[in-house]
Amino acid sequence: MPNFISTVTESWTGDTGTIDSTKTLTIGSITDVTKRVVNITTAVVTLAQFAADVGTSANAHDVNLVKYLRITNLDGSNNLLLGVIGAATCHNLIIKPGETHILGNTDDTYLAEADTDPSHASHADIATIEGKSSSGTIAVEIVIAATAS
């Protein structure tokens, strides 16, 4: 089975020295990779859906099989307002121009809480990823890698 490889490289040079870092994540047995660019406006749109039974949800990825998810704001000046939704909770992020948000598994890895003391208990599936532009139309790139079982 083919491997999926994601590499993140960081580099900085300043008065106090240089920092160079490259981290590579290799995920084995990936059989399905979806990559698309979506143009979105200030109206909320669904960027990705996940379900345990993909036959009951059109265009859903199997929540049990997704191993990697990347969302990148390709716009040069407007923010991506991103919503990650679980079974009963959600959280919102601002992804600035050129920034990327990466998630791993979508199965039993999500919990949003309304306090500052994480319980790290009762994690649920990620159900939906939604987004909208802070202004105008922006391009958003989505990459999802999944195994066969």
N, C-alpha and C positions, 0 to 999 in steps of 0.2 A: 504494500500500500504506500502511496506517496506521502511525503512529509510536507507540512506547511511550515514555512520559516518566516518569522517576523523579526526584523532587526531595528533597534532604536539606537541612534548615535547622537551623543551630546558632545559639544566642544565649546570651551570658553577660554579666552586668554585675557588676563587683566594684569594690573600692577603687582598682584601678589603671586602670579604664576599662571599655570595652564592646567585645565581639567579636560581630559578626553575620556569618554566612556562609550563603549559599545556593548549592548546586551542583545543576545540572540535567543529567541524562543523557538524551539523546534517542537512541533506537534505531529506525532505519527498517525498513520491510518486515516488521513483526511481524504475523503472521496468526493466532497462537494464544496466548491468555493463560488460564492456569488459576489460579484463586484458590480456596483452601479453608481452612477452619478445622478442625483435628483435635484432639479431646480425647484426651490420652495420659496414661498412668499410669507407674508405676515399672518397667513391663516395656518392653523395647526394641521399637520399632515402626519400620517403614520409612516415611519421610515422602515420599521421592521416589526413583525409579529412572531410570537413563539407559542406553540401549543403542544401538549402531550399527544394529542390525536390530530395530526395535520389534515386528516380527511374532513374534519368539522370546521376548519377555518381556512378560507381561501388565502393563498399566498403565504401561509405561516410556515416558519421553519420549525423542525422538531426540536423542542426545548431540551430534550435529553441528549441530542446529538451535537449541538453547537458547542464548539471549543474555543472560538475566537471571534471577536466582533470589534471592528474599528469604524469610527465615524470621524470624518475630517471635514472641517469647514474650509472649503476652497476659495471662499470670497476674500477680497482684499480689504474690505472696509466695514462690513456688517457682521454682527454677532449671530451665531446659531443659538437659539434658545431650545435646549434639549430636555425632554422629559423621559425618565426611565420609570416604567410602571410595573409594579408587582401585582400580586393577587388582591391586596387590600391597601397598599400604600404606594407612594411615588416620591421621587425627588427630582429636582430641577437643577440644571447646570447651564452656565453660559460658556459656550465654546467660541472663543474669539477668532478673528480671521487668521487662518493658517494653523490653528490648533487642532489637536487630535485627542479623541477620547477612546481608550481601549478597554474592553472587558474580556474576560475569559468565558468560562462556562456560564450558561444561562439557567441551568437546572439547579434549584435549591441553593442559590447563591445571593439572594437579594433580601434585604431587610432595611426599611427606612423607619426611623424612630423620631419622635417629637421631643427628644430631650438630649442632653449632652453626656449621657452615661450609657454607652453601647452595651446591649445585653448579649449580643452575638448568639442569639437563640432563635429558633423557629424561622430559619431562612426559607424563602419561597422562590418560586420560579420567576424570572423576568417574563412578563407577558407581552409588553409592547414598548417600543421606543418611538417617541413622537418628537417632532421638531417644528420650529417656525423661525423665520427671519426677524431680527430686531427692526429691520427696515429694508424695503425693496426686495428684489429677488436674489437669492444666493444659491450657489451650487454646493451640494453636500455629497461627499463620497462615502459609500458604505461597503465594507468588506465583511463577509460572514463565511467562516470555514467550519465544516461539520464532518463528522465521521458517518459511516454507514450504519453502525450499531454500537 
